[in-house]
Amino acid sequence: MYIDYEKIGNILGFGQKFFYNMKVAQNCAYIKRNIPLVKQRLKNKKKLKVLFYVYDSSRWKSQSVYDLMLKDERFEPLIVVTKNCAQENNANFQDSKDVLKNYQFFKKRGMNVELGFDIGNNKFIPFEIFEPDLIFYSHPWYVERTQGPVVCSKFALTYYIPYFLTDSDKFFFEYDLRFHRYLYRHYIINDSVKNAYASKMSNHGANLSVAGHPQLDYFYLDTKKHEKKYLIYAPHWTVCGNNIRYSTFDWSGREILEYAKKHKGLSWVFKPHPALYRFLFTSGYMTKEEADAYYADWGNFAKIWDEGDYLDLFNDSYAMITDSGSFLTEYLLTGSPIIHLFSSESAERNETVKKICTGYYRVNNLEEMYKTFDDVLIKKNDYKYDLRIKIMEEVQLKNNYCAENIIQDITGELC
């Protein structure tokens, strides 16, 4: 019998945390009962129908998994584009235009895609309608109940590939929300992250599995020749406020622009974090006119990159200057150097990213920055190249094909 413990706590007006935990425990027990029944049904099934849950195409990072499944007669992959369930007063709210835009993203690419939201009747379509055997999620927020891992555990195994490349293990919302506890399998990048997460998770990492990350499969599969002609400047958005404070914009943003104007021959690409522009003026750090002028200055001589697909650009570059987060991991596989602008206020990185950063050129102030620019960019003295190649192996990223690892994990259990 299902008991709505959370509702009881809200009605009573006290003990909400206790009743919330009761609800989570009840859901976990329900899922635990369902898993062996679903696995028994799927065992040795000739073709597994795989549903990829998507409500934001910009966070679609599982293309390599979809592609490999499409080539494998044991799988039938399907993208289901739905809407998140954020309310209208929430910054993450979506309407029917967002749903259609995301749907067209996949349709134009000739992928198998269906709508998981009934636009005409303004309601969610329960995932059970699609009869999936496996469901892949990419983020834990605003998932509607009939499309979430608790309800879906009755008829499918639930998997999670985070859309982001983690660079810290300090934030519980990356690994220990109730969503994470409800999953059958949670794929992560390497053993170091697994150990860090498991030590802090309520279920002690019982559903974690090391696979790599499909975003990085691009580098494994890419066979094109690249000219290595661009220098990328990629500033983070956290210029001020109570956040992870990776940004060094206060001491480097304008200085790098002025340096670039004097060294246009370095072939600059300005690739700011997508959130930087609006945050510069909504935070009060700059006026909108100042932010517009800053971006316009870059546009006068540099290529401005605001597209979601940037891995070709990475492989076409010979170096990057950044204070960003996930780029530190992604860029490693290009083999090219990063000049890492380091903020003394930055949130602590995880052990994997700390190790990766030892292969880059860290600068803490303007004096170090200009000296490193001269050494690495002008004199081309990349003395840490061999170290980076060694680090790729140590953090389990060299020649690692995540999509293949995931498919082997699934077929090893079910096929």
C-alpha positions as CSV (number, residue, x, y, z in Angstrom):
1,M,0.0,0.0,0.0
2,Y,1.3,3.4,-1.0
3,I,1.4,6.0,1.8
4,D,2.0,9.7,1.0
5,Y,4.3,10.4,3.9
6,E,5.4,13.8,2.5
7,K,1.8,14.9,2.3
8,I,1.2,13.8,5.9
9,G,4.2,15.9,7.1
10,N,2.8,18.9,5.2
11,I,-0.6,18.5,6.7
12,L,0.7,18.1,10.3
13,G,3.0,21.1,9.8
14,F,5.9,19.4,11.7
15,G,8.3,16.6,11.1
16,Q,8.5,17.3,7.4
17,K,12.1,16.0,7.1
18,F,11.2,12.8,8.9
19,F,8.2,12.1,6.7
20,Y,10.2,13.1,3.6
21,N,12.8,10.5,4.5
22,M,10.0,7.9,5.0
23,K,8.7,8.7,1.5
24,V,12.2,8.2,0.0
25,A,12.7,5.0,1.9
26,Q,9.3,3.7,0.7
27,N,10.1,4.6,-2.9
28,C,13.5,2.9,-2.7
29,A,11.8,-0.3,-1.3
30,Y,9.3,-0.2,-4.2
31,I,12.1,0.1,-6.8
32,K,14.1,-2.7,-5.1
33,R,11.1,-5.0,-5.5
34,N,10.6,-4.0,-9.1
35,I,14.2,-4.5,-10.4
36,P,14.4,-8.3,-10.3
37,L,11.0,-8.6,-12.0
38,V,12.0,-6.2,-14.8
39,K,15.4,-7.9,-15.3
40,Q,13.7,-11.3,-15.5
41,R,11.4,-10.0,-18.2
42,L,14.3,-8.5,-20.2
43,K,16.7,-11.4,-19.8
44,N,17.7,-12.7,-23.3
45,K,15.1,-10.4,-25.0
46,K,16.2,-10.1,-28.6
47,K,15.7,-6.4,-28.9
48,L,15.8,-3.8,-26.1
49,K,13.8,-0.6,-26.5
50,V,15.9,2.2,-25.1
51,L,14.2,5.6,-24.3
52,F,16.4,8.7,-24.0
53,Y,14.7,11.3,-21.8
54,V,15.4,14.9,-23.1
55,Y,13.9,18.3,-22.3
56,D,16.9,20.4,-23.3
57,S,18.8,19.6,-26.5
58,S,21.7,21.8,-25.4
59,R,22.3,19.2,-22.6
60,W,22.3,16.3,-25.1
61,K,25.6,14.6,-24.5
62,S,24.8,10.9,-25.3
63,Q,25.0,10.9,-29.1
64,S,27.7,8.3,-29.2
65,V,25.6,5.9,-27.0
66,Y,22.6,6.5,-29.3
67,D,24.7,6.0,-32.4
68,L,26.3,2.8,-31.2
69,M,22.9,1.3,-30.2
70,L,21.5,2.2,-33.6
71,K,24.1,0.0,-35.2
72,D,23.5,-2.8,-32.8
73,E,20.5,-5.2,-33.6
74,R,20.0,-5.8,-29.9
75,F,18.8,-2.2,-29.3
76,E,16.1,0.1,-30.6
77,P,17.0,3.6,-29.4
78,L,14.4,6.4,-29.2
79,I,14.6,10.0,-28.2
80,V,11.6,11.2,-26.3
81,V,11.4,15.0,-26.0
82,T,9.3,16.2,-23.2
83,K,9.0,19.3,-21.0
84,N,10.3,19.9,-17.6
85,C,7.8,20.4,-14.8
86,A,9.1,23.7,-13.5
87,Q,6.4,26.2,-12.7
88,E,5.8,29.4,-14.6
89,N,7.4,31.6,-12.0
90,N,10.6,29.5,-12.2
91,A,13.5,30.6,-14.4
92,N,13.7,27.1,-15.8
93,F,10.0,27.1,-17.0
94,Q,9.4,25.8,-20.5
95,D,6.5,26.3,-22.8
96,S,5.3,24.5,-26.0
97,K,7.8,26.5,-28.1
98,D,10.7,25.0,-26.1
99,V,9.3,21.5,-26.6
100,L,9.0,21.9,-30.4
101,K,12.4,23.5,-30.7
102,N,14.1,20.6,-28.9
103,Y,12.0,18.1,-31.0
104,Q,13.2,19.8,-34.2
105,F,16.8,19.6,-33.0
106,F,16.6,15.8,-33.3
107,K,14.2,15.5,-36.2
108,K,16.5,17.6,-38.4
109,R,19.3,15.1,-37.7
110,G,17.2,12.2,-38.8
111,M,17.1,10.6,-35.4
112,N,14.3,8.5,-34.0
113,V,12.3,11.0,-31.9
114,E,8.8,11.3,-30.5
115,L,7.1,13.8,-28.2
116,G,6.7,13.0,-24.5
117,F,4.4,16.0,-24.0
118,D,1.0,16.4,-25.5
119,I,1.1,20.1,-26.6
120,G,-2.5,20.2,-27.7
121,N,-3.8,19.1,-24.3
122,N,-1.0,20.5,-22.3
123,K,-0.2,17.3,-20.4
124,F,2.7,14.9,-20.0
125,I,2.6,11.5,-21.8
126,P,3.5,8.7,-19.3
127,F,6.6,6.9,-20.4
128,E,4.8,3.6,-20.0
129,I,3.0,4.4,-23.3
130,F,6.3,4.0,-25.2
131,E,6.9,0.6,-23.7
132,P,10.6,1.1,-23.0
133,D,12.9,-1.5,-21.5
134,L,15.6,0.9,-20.5
135,I,15.4,4.6,-19.8
136,F,18.4,7.0,-19.9
137,Y,18.2,10.3,-18.0
138,S,20.8,13.1,-18.2
139,H,19.8,15.5,-15.4
140,P,17.8,15.1,-12.1
141,W,15.8,18.2,-12.0
142,Y,12.1,18.9,-12.8
143,V,11.3,15.4,-13.9
144,E,7.5,14.8,-14.1
145,R,6.3,11.9,-11.9
146,T,5.0,9.6,-14.7
147,Q,8.3,10.0,-16.5
148,G,10.5,9.7,-13.4
149,P,12.5,6.7,-12.1
150,V,10.1,5.6,-9.4
151,V,7.0,5.1,-11.6
152,C,9.1,3.9,-14.5
153,S,10.9,1.3,-12.3
154,K,7.8,-0.9,-12.7
155,F,8.4,-1.6,-16.3
156,A,12.0,-0.4,-17.2
157,L,15.6,-0.2,-15.8
158,T,16.6,3.4,-15.3
159,Y,20.1,4.7,-16.2
160,Y,21.8,8.1,-15.7
161,I,24.5,9.7,-17.7
162,P,25.1,13.2,-16.3
163,Y,25.2,15.8,-19.0
164,F,28.1,17.6,-17.3
165,L,31.6,16.5,-16.6
166,T,32.0,16.8,-12.8
167,D,34.9,18.9,-11.5
168,S,34.1,18.8,-7.8
169,D,32.7,16.3,-5.3
170,K,31.6,18.9,-2.8
171,F,28.1,19.4,-4.1
172,F,25.6,16.7,-2.9
173,F,23.2,17.6,-5.7
174,E,25.6,15.9,-8.2
175,Y,25.3,12.5,-6.5
176,D,22.9,12.3,-3.5
177,L,19.5,13.7,-4.4
178,R,16.6,11.3,-4.0
179,F,16.7,11.0,-7.8
180,H,20.2,9.4,-7.6
181,R,19.0,6.9,-5.0
182,Y,16.1,5.8,-7.3
183,L,18.4,4.9,-10.3
184,Y,19.3,1.4,-11.3
185,R,22.6,2.5,-12.7
186,H,24.5,5.9,-12.4
187,Y,27.5,6.1,-14.9
188,I,30.5,8.2,-13.9
189,I,33.8,9.1,-15.4
190,N,36.5,7.1,-13.4
191,D,37.4,5.3,-10.2
192,S,38.5,8.4,-8.4
193,V,35.1,10.0,-8.8
194,K,33.4,6.8,-7.9
195,N,35.3,6.5,-4.6
196,A,34.6,10.2,-3.7
197,Y,30.9,9.9,-4.5
198,A,30.4,6.6,-2.8
199,S,31.9,7.8,0.5
200,K,29.2,10.5,0.7
201,M,26.2,8.8,-0.9
202,S,23.3,7.5,1.2
203,N,23.5,4.2,-0.7
204,H,27.3,4.1,-0.5
205,G,27.6,4.1,-4.3
206,A,25.7,0.8,-4.8
207,N,24.4,1.9,-8.2
208,L,27.6,3.6,-9.5
209,S,29.4,2.2,-12.5
210,V,32.6,3.6,-14.1
211,A,32.2,4.1,-17.9
212,G,33.9,7.4,-18.9
213,H,31.7,10.1,-20.4
214,P,30.1,10.0,-23.9
215,Q,31.0,13.7,-24.5
216,L,34.6,12.6,-24.6
217,D,33.9,9.8,-27.2
218,Y,34.3,12.5,-29.8
219,F,38.0,12.4,-29.3
220,Y,38.1,8.6,-29.5
221,L,36.1,8.6,-32.7
222,D,37.5,11.7,-34.5
223,T,39.7,10.8,-37.4
224,K,39.9,14.2,-39.1
225,K,43.2,16.1,-39.5
226,H,43.2,19.4,-37.5
227,E,45.3,22.5,-38.3
228,K,45.7,23.6,-34.7
229,K,45.3,27.3,-35.8
230,Y,43.2,29.0,-33.0
231,L,43.9,30.3,-29.6
232,I,40.7,30.1,-27.4
233,Y,39.9,32.5,-24.5
234,A,37.0,30.9,-22.5
235,P,36.1,33.0,-19.4
236,H,33.7,31.5,-16.8
237,W,30.5,33.3,-15.8
238,T,31.1,33.5,-12.0
239,V,32.5,37.0,-11.9
240,C,30.9,37.9,-8.5
241,G,28.4,36.7,-5.9
242,N,27.9,33.6,-3.8
243,N,28.8,30.8,-6.2
244,I,31.7,28.6,-7.2
245,R,33.8,31.6,-8.1
246,Y,35.9,30.0,-10.8
247,S,36.1,33.3,-12.6
248,T,39.2,35.6,-12.6
249,F,37.5,38.2,-14.8
250,D,38.1,40.9,-12.2
251,W,41.9,40.8,-12.8
252,S,42.2,39.1,-16.2
253,G,39.1,39.9,-18.4
254,R,40.0,43.3,-19.7
255,E,43.8,42.6,-19.6
256,I,43.5,39.6,-21.9
257,L,41.3,41.7,-24.3
258,E,44.0,44.4,-24.4
259,Y,46.8,41.7,-24.9
260,A,44.7,40.1,-27.7
261,K,44.4,43.5,-29.5
262,K,48.2,43.8,-29.5
263,H,48.7,40.2,-30.6
264,K,46.0,39.7,-33.3
265,G,48.2,37.3,-35.2
266,L,47.6,34.6,-32.6
267,S,44.2,33.9,-34.2
268,W,41.9,34.4,-31.2
269,V,38.5,32.8,-30.6
270,F,36.5,34.3,-27.8
271,K,34.3,31.5,-26.3
272,P,32.7,32.8,-23.1
273,H,30.5,30.7,-20.9
274,P,26.9,31.0,-22.3
275,A,25.8,32.6,-19.0
276,L,28.6,35.2,-18.8
277,Y,27.0,38.0,-21.0
278,R,23.7,38.3,-19.0
279,F,25.4,37.7,-15.7
280,L,27.8,40.6,-16.2
281,F,25.0,43.2,-16.1
282,T,22.2,41.4,-14.2
283,S,24.6,40.9,-11.3
284,G,25.5,44.6,-11.4
285,Y,29.2,43.8,-12.2
286,M,28.8,45.9,-15.4
287,T,26.2,47.9,-17.1
288,K,24.6,46.3,-20.1
289,E,26.3,49.0,-22.3
290,E,29.7,48.0,-20.8
291,A,29.0,44.3,-21.4
292,D,27.9,45.0,-25.0
293,A,31.1,47.1,-25.6
294,Y,33.3,44.3,-24.2
295,Y,31.8,41.7,-26.5
296,A,31.9,44.1,-29.4
297,D,35.6,44.8,-28.8
298,W,36.3,41.1,-29.2
299,G,34.1,40.9,-32.3
300,N,36.2,43.5,-34.0
301,F,39.1,41.1,-34.5
302,A,38.3,37.7,-33.0
303,K,35.9,34.9,-33.9
304,I,33.2,34.8,-31.3
305,W,32.0,31.2,-30.6
306,D,28.5,30.9,-29.1
307,E,27.5,27.6,-30.6
308,G,26.8,24.5,-28.5
309,D,29.0,22.2,-30.6
310,Y,32.5,23.2,-29.8
311,L,34.7,20.0,-29.8
312,D,35.8,20.5,-33.4
313,L,36.9,24.0,-32.3
314,F,38.9,22.5,-29.5
315,N,40.7,20.1,-31.8
316,D,41.4,23.0,-34.2
317,S,43.1,25.1,-31.5
318,Y,46.7,25.1,-30.3
319,A,46.0,26.4,-26.8
320,M,43.2,27.6,-24.5
321,I,43.2,30.3,-21.8
322,T,40.4,29.7,-19.3
323,D,39.2,29.7,-15.7
324,S,36.3,27.4,-16.6
325,G,35.3,24.0,-15.0
326,S,34.4,21.1,-17.3
327,F,36.7,22.4,-20.1
328,L,39.7,21.5,-18.0
329,T,38.8,17.8,-18.5
330,E,37.4,18.0,-22.1
331,Y,40.4,19.9,-23.4
332,L,42.9,17.4,-22.0
333,L,42.1,15.0,-24.9
334,T,43.2,17.5,-27.5
335,G,46.8,17.2,-26.3
336,S,47.1,21.0,-26.4
337,P,48.0,23.2,-23.4
338,I,45.7,25.2,-21.2
339,I,46.8,28.4,-19.5
340,H,44.7,28.0,-16.3
341,L,43.6,31.3,-14.8
342,F,43.3,30.4,-11.1
343,S,41.0,32.1,-8.7
344,S,41.9,32.1,-5.0
345,E,38.2,32.1,-4.2
346,S,37.5,29.1,-6.4
347,A,35.5,26.1,-5.1
348,E,37.8,23.1,-4.5
349,R,38.1,20.7,-7.5
350,N,38.0,16.9,-7.2
351,E,41.1,14.8,-7.3
352,T,40.8,14.0,-11.0
353,V,40.7,17.6,-12.1
354,K,43.5,18.5,-9.7
355,K,45.7,15.9,-11.3
356,I,44.7,17.1,-14.8
357,C,45.6,20.6,-13.9
358,T,49.1,19.6,-13.0
359,G,49.6,19.2,-16.8
360,Y,48.5,22.8,-17.5
361,Y,50.1,26.1,-16.8
362,R,48.5,27.7,-13.7
363,V,48.7,31.5,-13.3
364,N,47.6,33.3,-10.2
365,N,48.1,36.9,-11.2
366,L,48.9,39.3,-14.1
367,E,52.7,39.0,-13.7
368,E,52.5,35.2,-14.0
369,M,50.0,35.4,-16.8
370,Y,52.1,37.6,-19.1
371,K,55.2,35.5,-18.4
372,T,53.3,32.3,-19.3
373,F,51.8,33.9,-22.4
374,D,55.3,34.7,-23.6
375,D,56.6,31.3,-22.8
376,V,53.8,29.1,-24.1
377,L,52.1,31.2,-26.7
378,I,54.9,33.2,-28.2
379,K,57.9,30.9,-27.7
380,K,55.8,27.7,-28.0
381,N,57.5,26.1,-25.0
382,D,55.0,23.5,-24.1
383,Y,57.2,21.5,-21.7
384,K,54.2,19.7,-20.0
385,Y,53.0,17.9,-23.1
386,D,54.4,14.5,-22.1
387,L,52.9,14.9,-18.6
388,R,49.5,15.5,-20.1
389,I,49.7,12.3,-22.1
390,K,50.6,10.4,-19.0
391,I,47.7,12.0,-17.1
392,M,45.2,10.9,-19.7
393,E,46.1,7.3,-18.8
394,E,46.2,7.9,-15.1
395,V,42.6,9.4,-15.0
396,Q,41.3,6.6,-17.3
397,L,40.5,8.8,-20.3
398,K,43.0,7.8,-23.0
399,N,41.5,5.5,-25.6
400,N,38.3,5.1,-23.5
401,Y,35.1,4.5,-25.5
402,C,32.3,5.3,-23.1
403,A,29.4,4.2,-25.4
404,E,31.0,0.8,-25.8
405,N,31.5,0.5,-22.1
406,I,27.9,1.2,-21.4
407,I,26.6,-1.2,-24.0
408,Q,28.9,-3.9,-22.6
409,D,27.6,-3.2,-19.1
410,I,24.0,-3.6,-20.3
411,T,24.5,-6.7,-22.5
412,G,26.6,-8.4,-19.9
413,E,23.6,-8.4,-17.6
414,L,20.7,-8.8,-20.0
415,C,21.8,-10.4,-23.2
